[in-house]
Amino acid sequence: MAIIYQPISEELLLTRAECTTAKEVWVAIKTASLGADRVKKAKAQTLKAEFESLKMNESEQLDDFCLKLNGLVAKIRALGESIGEEYVMKKILRAVPTKFLQIASALEQFGNLETMSVEEVIGSLKAYEERLSR
């Protein structure tokens, strides 16, 4: 049991103090880990659903929207899920309001989304937003 207890945190150690055999400790730690993995997967699914439903409001600034979107992507990736750059770019182009429709269509039709970066897409949208504000 001493070998099992060495790498675990003190908090986890205190919650397993009532276990009397190494097998009980091992099963308890394994059960807790499986529960943590399930929670992590459930959280990732919730964040993915939020990512999918995210839309930019007409009055919202592009920078604010992109911060929200990139924050969600970072949280999803931190939970071990993968989201490709091309998928994020396509989401941005789908989520922008109608005032960005022309530039979003041009990027989809004439830009190579397979080689473009998210920053390039955002930069193009920002340049267009700047022109609109004049």
Number of C-alpha atoms within 10 A of each C-alpha: 13 7 8 13 16 10 9 11 9 11 8 12 16 9 12 16 10 10 14 10 9 14 12 14 20 16 12 14 18 12 12 13 12 11 12 12 13 12 12 17 16 12 15 20 14 13 17 18 11 13 19 12 10 18 17 19 13 12 7 12 12 19 12 10 18 16 11 15 20 14 13 18 20 14 15 22 14 12 14 11 15 11 13 9 17 16 12 17 21 16 17 22 19 17 19 20 15 13 12 18 14 10 18 23 13 10 18 14 10 8 13 11 18 10 9 14 15 19 12 12 21 17 13 15 21 16 12 16 16 10 9 10 6 5
